[in-house]
Amino acid sequence: MLTEKEKHREAALKAWRTIRKKEAEIIAKSSRRIPDFFPPKIIASITHPEAVVKEPVRKPFRTEYGQGIVKLFAKTPPDIACGPFWELRWAFGCPFDCSYCYLRGTKKGNMKPSYVKLHYVFNALDEAFNDPHFNGGKPALFNSGELSDSLMNPPLMSEIVDKFGEQHKHRIVLLSKAGANSIKFLLNKPDHVKKQVVCAWSINAVEVAKIWEKKAAPPEQRIQAAKMVYETGYEVRIRIDPIFPIEDWETHYEDILYRIMSEVEPAKIILGTPRGLKKTIYYAKKAGVDMGWAKFFKEDTGWGKKLPSELRRRIYEYMLDKLSAFGYGDDKVSICKETVSMLEKLGIPYRRGTCNCYSK
C-alpha cells in the first residue's frame, strides 16, 4: 500500500508524463517536414490573386511549363508600369498570415502551406531550362515567393536551389519574411549555386510589423538574415512594401532604412504602397484580422484601391530622398505595381512592359 507521499509522487509523475506526451505531439505536428502535397493540376488552377486583367497578354513563346508550375505572370493592367515575370509555383500559402496579404484573395482565403512534390517541380524546371525559346532565349529570374513565402520550408527550398545550380543561365528569387533560422541551408552552398540565387526580403517598419505582420520574423531578424547571406556572397534585394502612412510614418521608415543600410548594401530596393483588391479585403474581414490597414485607401486604380496619389508621391519622394542621403542611386530603386503617371512624375527610370523588380 502506497504512503501519502508516494501517492503524491505517482500523481506528479503521471501529470508530467501527460504533459510531455502532449508536448511531443505538438512538436511532431509542427515539425513535419512536408505538411501537405497537392498535384500539379491544382497549382495550375490557382489564379494569381493580383491577376486583375482577365485575358493574358499574347506572347510568342510558351507561357507555362509543368502544368503551370512555371508560369508567366502577364496580366498587368495597362495603366500600371509593370511587365511579365516568371513564377515558380512550388508551393501555396504562407504561415506568416500577415493581415493585409494578397494571398487571402486566393483559394477562398486558405493560407495553409501546401507543396508540389519535388519531382514535378524539377520536371517543370527541366522543361523550361531545356527549351531554347523559353523567355525568348534570354536569362530569366524565377520568383518563388509569389504564392508562398520562399523560405517557409528550408529543406524543400534547399533542393530547389541546388537544381538551379545545375545550370548557369537562369536564377531563382527567394522572397521572404523569415529570419536567420530559415537561411542556414544557404550559407554553405558552393559558389556556382550562390550565383544562381537572388535573396530578397520584405521588410517593413517595426511598428507596422508589430500590428499587421505578427507571425513573421521581426524586421531586425530579417535584416540579420539578409546580412548573413550578403556576407556569404549572395545578391540581396530588399522590398519595403507596403509602406503604410501610420502616425509619424516618416520617422518609422527612416529608422528601418537606417537599420537596413547599416547592415547590407542591396543590389536593388523595391518600394511600394498598400494595394487593396476586393478579394483581399473580403477574405481579410472574413478571417477576422485587424483591418486598420484598409482605412488608408482613397483611390481606385487598375491594381485595386490605393492611397491618394499625392500621399503616395510624398511617400516615394521621402524614401528616395533618404536613400539618396545614403548614396543609394535612383537607378537601383524600383517601385512596384504603381501607375505609369506616378513613375513619370517621380522621374524613376523604368522599362515599359518589363518587370522592373524581378527582371535581370
C-alpha positions as CSV (number, residue, x, y, z in Angstrom):
1,M,0.0,0.0,0.0
2,L,1.4,3.4,-1.0
3,T,2.0,6.0,1.5
4,E,0.5,9.5,1.1
5,K,3.9,10.8,0.0
6,E,4.3,8.1,-2.6
7,K,0.7,8.7,-3.9
8,H,1.6,12.4,-4.5
9,R,4.8,11.4,-6.3
10,E,2.9,9.0,-8.6
11,A,0.3,11.6,-9.3
12,A,3.0,14.2,-10.1
13,L,4.8,11.7,-12.4
14,K,1.5,10.9,-14.2
15,A,0.8,14.6,-14.8
16,W,4.4,15.1,-16.0
17,R,4.1,12.2,-18.5
18,T,0.8,13.5,-19.8
19,I,2.3,17.0,-20.3
20,R,5.3,15.5,-22.1
21,K,3.1,13.4,-24.3
22,K,1.1,16.4,-25.4
23,E,4.3,18.5,-26.0
24,A,5.7,15.7,-28.1
25,E,2.5,15.5,-30.2
26,I,2.7,19.3,-30.7
27,I,6.3,19.2,-31.7
28,A,5.8,16.3,-34.0
29,K,2.9,18.0,-35.7
30,S,4.7,21.3,-36.1
31,S,8.0,19.8,-37.3
32,R,6.6,17.6,-40.1
33,R,8.9,18.2,-42.9
34,I,6.2,18.4,-45.6
35,P,2.7,19.1,-44.2
36,D,0.7,18.7,-47.4
37,F,1.2,18.0,-51.1
38,F,-1.1,18.7,-53.9
39,P,-0.9,17.6,-57.6
40,P,0.3,20.0,-60.4
41,K,-3.2,20.4,-61.7
42,I,-4.2,22.2,-58.5
43,I,-1.4,24.7,-58.7
44,A,-2.2,25.2,-62.4
45,S,-5.8,26.1,-61.4
46,I,-4.8,28.7,-58.9
47,T,-5.4,32.2,-60.2
48,H,-2.8,34.7,-59.0
49,P,-4.6,37.0,-56.6
50,E,-3.2,40.1,-58.2
51,A,-4.1,39.0,-61.8
52,V,-6.7,41.7,-62.3
53,V,-6.7,41.5,-66.1
54,K,-8.8,38.6,-67.3
55,E,-7.2,38.0,-70.7
56,P,-3.4,37.1,-70.7
57,V,-1.0,39.0,-72.8
58,R,-0.2,37.2,-76.0
59,K,3.5,36.1,-76.2
60,P,5.5,34.4,-79.0
61,F,6.7,31.8,-76.6
62,R,5.2,29.3,-74.2
63,T,3.7,30.9,-71.1
64,E,3.8,27.9,-68.7
65,Y,5.7,24.6,-68.1
66,G,5.0,21.5,-66.0
67,Q,1.2,22.1,-65.9
68,G,1.7,25.7,-64.6
69,I,4.4,25.1,-62.0
70,V,6.5,27.5,-64.1
71,K,4.1,30.2,-65.3
72,L,4.4,33.6,-66.8
73,F,2.5,36.3,-64.9
74,A,1.4,38.6,-67.8
75,K,-1.8,40.2,-66.6
76,T,-0.7,43.7,-65.7
77,P,-3.3,46.4,-66.3
78,P,-2.2,48.9,-69.0
79,D,-2.1,51.9,-66.5
80,I,0.4,50.1,-64.3
81,A,4.2,50.4,-65.1
82,C,5.0,46.7,-64.7
83,G,5.5,43.8,-67.0
84,P,5.6,40.0,-67.2
85,F,7.7,37.9,-64.8
86,W,8.1,34.1,-64.3
87,E,6.6,32.5,-61.2
88,L,7.9,29.3,-59.7
89,R,4.8,27.7,-58.2
90,W,6.5,25.2,-55.9
91,A,4.0,25.8,-53.1
92,F,1.0,27.7,-52.0
93,G,0.1,29.5,-48.8
94,C,2.1,31.2,-46.0
95,P,2.5,30.6,-42.3
96,F,3.1,34.2,-41.5
97,D,-0.5,35.2,-42.2
98,C,0.0,39.0,-42.5
99,S,-3.2,40.9,-42.1
100,Y,-3.0,42.6,-45.5
101,C,-1.6,39.7,-47.5
102,Y,-2.9,39.4,-51.1
103,L,-2.8,35.6,-50.8
104,R,-6.0,35.9,-48.8
105,G,-7.7,36.5,-52.2
106,T,-6.7,33.1,-53.5
107,K,-8.3,29.7,-52.7
108,K,-11.1,31.4,-50.7
109,G,-8.8,32.7,-48.0
110,N,-6.9,29.5,-47.4
111,M,-3.4,30.4,-46.2
112,K,-2.3,27.0,-45.0
113,P,1.0,26.0,-46.7
114,S,0.8,23.2,-49.2
115,Y,3.5,21.9,-51.6
116,V,4.1,20.4,-55.0
117,K,6.2,17.2,-54.9
118,L,9.8,18.0,-55.9
119,H,9.9,15.7,-58.9
120,Y,7.1,17.6,-60.5
121,V,8.9,20.9,-59.8
122,F,12.1,19.5,-61.2
123,N,10.3,18.3,-64.4
124,A,8.8,21.8,-64.9
125,L,12.2,23.4,-64.5
126,D,13.9,20.9,-66.8
127,E,11.2,21.8,-69.5
128,A,12.0,25.5,-69.1
129,F,15.8,25.1,-68.9
130,N,15.9,22.9,-71.9
131,D,13.6,25.0,-74.1
132,P,15.7,27.3,-76.3
133,H,12.7,29.6,-76.8
134,F,12.0,30.0,-73.1
135,N,11.8,33.7,-72.2
136,G,12.7,34.5,-75.7
137,G,16.1,32.7,-75.3
138,K,17.1,35.2,-72.6
139,P,18.1,34.6,-68.9
140,A,15.2,34.8,-66.5
141,L,14.5,35.2,-62.8
142,F,12.1,32.7,-61.3
143,N,10.1,34.3,-58.5
144,S,9.4,31.6,-55.9
145,G,7.7,34.0,-53.5
146,E,4.5,34.9,-55.3
147,L,2.1,32.3,-54.0
148,S,4.1,31.4,-50.8
149,D,7.0,32.5,-48.7
150,S,10.1,31.2,-50.3
151,L,11.7,30.1,-47.0
152,M,8.8,28.6,-45.3
153,N,10.2,25.1,-45.9
154,P,14.0,25.3,-46.0
155,P,14.6,21.5,-46.7
156,L,12.5,21.7,-49.8
157,M,13.9,25.0,-51.0
158,S,17.4,23.8,-50.5
159,E,16.9,21.1,-53.1
160,I,15.2,23.6,-55.5
161,V,18.1,26.0,-55.1
162,D,20.5,23.1,-55.9
163,K,18.5,22.4,-59.1
164,F,19.3,26.0,-60.2
165,G,22.9,25.3,-59.5
166,E,22.9,22.7,-62.3
167,Q,22.8,25.4,-64.9
168,H,24.2,28.9,-65.2
169,K,21.6,30.8,-67.3
170,H,18.5,31.3,-65.1
171,R,18.3,32.3,-61.5
172,I,15.8,31.9,-58.7
173,V,14.5,34.7,-56.4
174,L,13.8,33.8,-52.8
175,L,11.4,36.3,-51.3
176,S,10.7,36.0,-47.6
177,K,9.8,37.5,-44.2
178,A,11.7,34.8,-42.4
179,G,14.6,35.2,-40.0
180,A,18.1,33.7,-39.7
181,N,16.9,30.2,-38.7
182,S,15.5,29.7,-42.2
183,I,18.6,30.6,-44.2
184,K,21.2,28.3,-42.7
185,F,20.9,25.9,-45.6
186,L,22.1,28.7,-47.9
187,L,25.3,29.6,-46.1
188,N,27.4,26.6,-47.2
189,K,26.3,26.3,-50.7
190,P,29.1,26.3,-53.3
191,D,29.8,29.5,-55.2
192,H,28.3,28.2,-58.5
193,V,24.9,27.7,-56.7
194,K,25.1,31.1,-55.0
195,K,25.4,32.8,-58.3
196,Q,22.1,31.4,-59.4
197,V,20.2,32.8,-56.4
198,V,18.8,36.2,-55.5
199,C,17.8,36.6,-51.9
200,A,15.1,39.1,-51.3
201,W,13.5,40.2,-48.0
202,S,10.2,42.0,-47.5
203,I,11.0,44.3,-44.5
204,N,8.5,46.8,-43.1
205,A,8.8,49.4,-40.4
206,V,9.0,47.9,-36.9
207,E,5.7,49.5,-35.8
208,V,3.9,48.2,-38.9
209,A,5.3,44.7,-38.4
210,K,4.0,44.7,-34.8
211,I,0.5,45.5,-35.9
212,W,0.0,43.6,-39.2
213,E,2.9,41.1,-39.5
214,K,2.8,39.5,-36.1
215,K,3.7,35.9,-37.1
216,A,6.6,36.9,-39.4
217,A,10.1,37.3,-38.0
218,P,10.6,40.8,-36.6
219,P,12.2,43.3,-39.0
220,E,15.6,43.3,-37.2
221,Q,15.7,39.5,-37.6
222,R,15.0,39.7,-41.3
223,I,17.8,42.2,-41.7
224,Q,20.1,39.9,-39.8
225,A,19.2,37.1,-42.2
226,A,19.8,39.4,-45.2
227,K,23.2,40.4,-43.7
228,M,24.3,36.7,-43.3
229,V,23.6,35.7,-46.9
230,Y,25.0,39.0,-48.2
231,E,28.3,38.4,-46.4
232,T,28.3,34.9,-47.8
233,G,28.2,36.1,-51.3
234,Y,24.6,36.2,-52.4
235,E,22.9,39.1,-54.3
236,V,20.4,40.7,-51.9
237,R,17.3,42.8,-52.8
238,I,15.0,44.5,-50.3
239,R,11.3,45.2,-50.5
240,I,9.9,48.0,-48.4
241,D,6.4,47.3,-49.4
242,P,3.7,48.2,-48.5
243,I,4.6,51.5,-46.9
244,F,1.7,52.4,-44.6
245,P,1.2,56.1,-43.6
246,I,0.7,55.4,-39.9
247,E,1.2,58.1,-37.4
248,D,4.7,59.6,-37.6
249,W,5.4,57.3,-40.6
250,E,8.4,59.3,-41.7
251,T,10.3,58.5,-38.5
252,H,9.4,54.8,-38.6
253,Y,10.5,54.4,-42.2
254,E,13.7,56.5,-41.8
255,D,14.5,54.1,-38.9
256,I,14.1,50.9,-40.9
257,L,16.1,52.4,-43.8
258,Y,18.9,53.2,-41.4
259,R,18.8,49.7,-40.0
260,I,18.9,48.1,-43.4
261,M,21.6,50.3,-44.9
262,S,23.8,49.9,-41.8
263,E,24.0,46.1,-42.4
264,V,23.7,45.4,-46.1
265,E,24.1,47.0,-49.5
266,P,21.2,45.8,-51.5
267,A,21.6,45.3,-55.2
268,K,18.0,46.7,-55.6
269,I,15.5,48.3,-53.3
270,I,11.8,47.9,-54.2
271,L,9.3,50.4,-52.8
272,G,5.5,50.1,-52.8
273,T,2.4,51.4,-51.1
274,P,-0.7,49.4,-50.0
275,R,-2.9,47.8,-52.6
276,G,-6.4,46.7,-51.8
277,L,-8.0,44.2,-54.1
278,K,-11.6,43.2,-53.5
279,K,-10.9,39.6,-52.7
280,T,-8.1,40.5,-50.3
281,I,-10.3,42.8,-48.3
282,Y,-13.3,40.4,-48.3
283,Y,-11.3,37.4,-47.0
284,A,-9.3,39.5,-44.6
285,K,-12.6,40.6,-43.0
286,K,-13.8,37.0,-43.0
287,A,-10.6,35.9,-41.2
288,G,-11.2,38.4,-38.5
289,V,-7.8,40.1,-38.8
290,D,-7.0,43.7,-37.8
291,M,-8.4,45.7,-40.7
292,G,-6.8,49.0,-39.8
293,W,-4.6,48.8,-42.9
294,A,-7.6,49.3,-45.1
295,K,-8.5,52.7,-43.8
296,F,-5.9,54.4,-45.9
297,F,-7.4,53.6,-49.2
298,K,-8.9,56.5,-51.1
299,E,-8.3,56.0,-54.8
300,D,-9.1,53.3,-57.4
301,T,-6.5,52.2,-60.0
302,G,-6.0,49.3,-62.3
303,W,-4.4,47.4,-59.4
304,G,-7.1,47.9,-56.8
305,K,-7.5,50.6,-54.2
306,K,-4.6,52.8,-53.3
307,L,-3.6,55.7,-51.1
308,P,-4.4,59.2,-52.5
309,S,-2.0,59.9,-55.3
310,E,-0.4,63.0,-53.7
311,L,0.2,61.0,-50.5
312,R,1.9,58.2,-52.5
313,R,4.0,60.7,-54.3
314,R,5.1,62.3,-51.0
315,I,6.0,58.8,-49.6
316,Y,8.1,57.9,-52.6
317,E,9.8,61.2,-52.7
318,Y,10.6,61.0,-49.0
319,M,12.0,57.4,-49.3
320,L,14.1,58.4,-52.4
321,D,15.5,61.4,-50.6
322,K,16.5,59.3,-47.6
323,L,18.1,56.7,-49.9
324,S,20.0,59.4,-51.7
325,A,21.4,60.6,-48.4
326,F,22.9,57.1,-48.1
327,G,24.4,57.4,-51.5
328,Y,21.9,55.0,-53.0
329,G,21.1,55.8,-56.6
330,D,17.6,56.0,-58.1
331,D,18.8,53.6,-60.8
332,K,18.8,50.8,-58.2
333,V,15.3,51.6,-57.0
334,S,12.1,50.3,-58.4
335,I,8.5,51.0,-57.5
336,C,6.2,48.0,-57.5
337,K,2.7,47.9,-59.1
338,E,2.5,51.7,-59.4
339,T,0.9,53.7,-62.2
340,V,2.8,54.9,-65.2
341,S,1.8,58.5,-64.4
342,M,3.2,58.3,-60.9
343,L,6.6,57.0,-62.0
344,E,6.8,59.7,-64.7
345,K,6.1,62.3,-62.0
346,L,8.9,60.9,-59.9
347,G,11.3,60.6,-62.7
348,I,12.0,57.0,-61.7
349,P,13.7,55.0,-64.6
350,Y,11.6,52.0,-65.7
351,R,11.2,49.9,-68.8
352,R,7.7,49.8,-70.1
353,G,6.3,46.3,-70.3
354,T,9.0,44.9,-68.1
355,C,9.0,43.7,-64.5
356,N,11.4,46.2,-63.1
357,C,11.6,44.4,-59.7
358,Y,12.4,40.9,-60.9
359,S,13.8,41.1,-64.3
360,K,17.6,40.9,-64.9
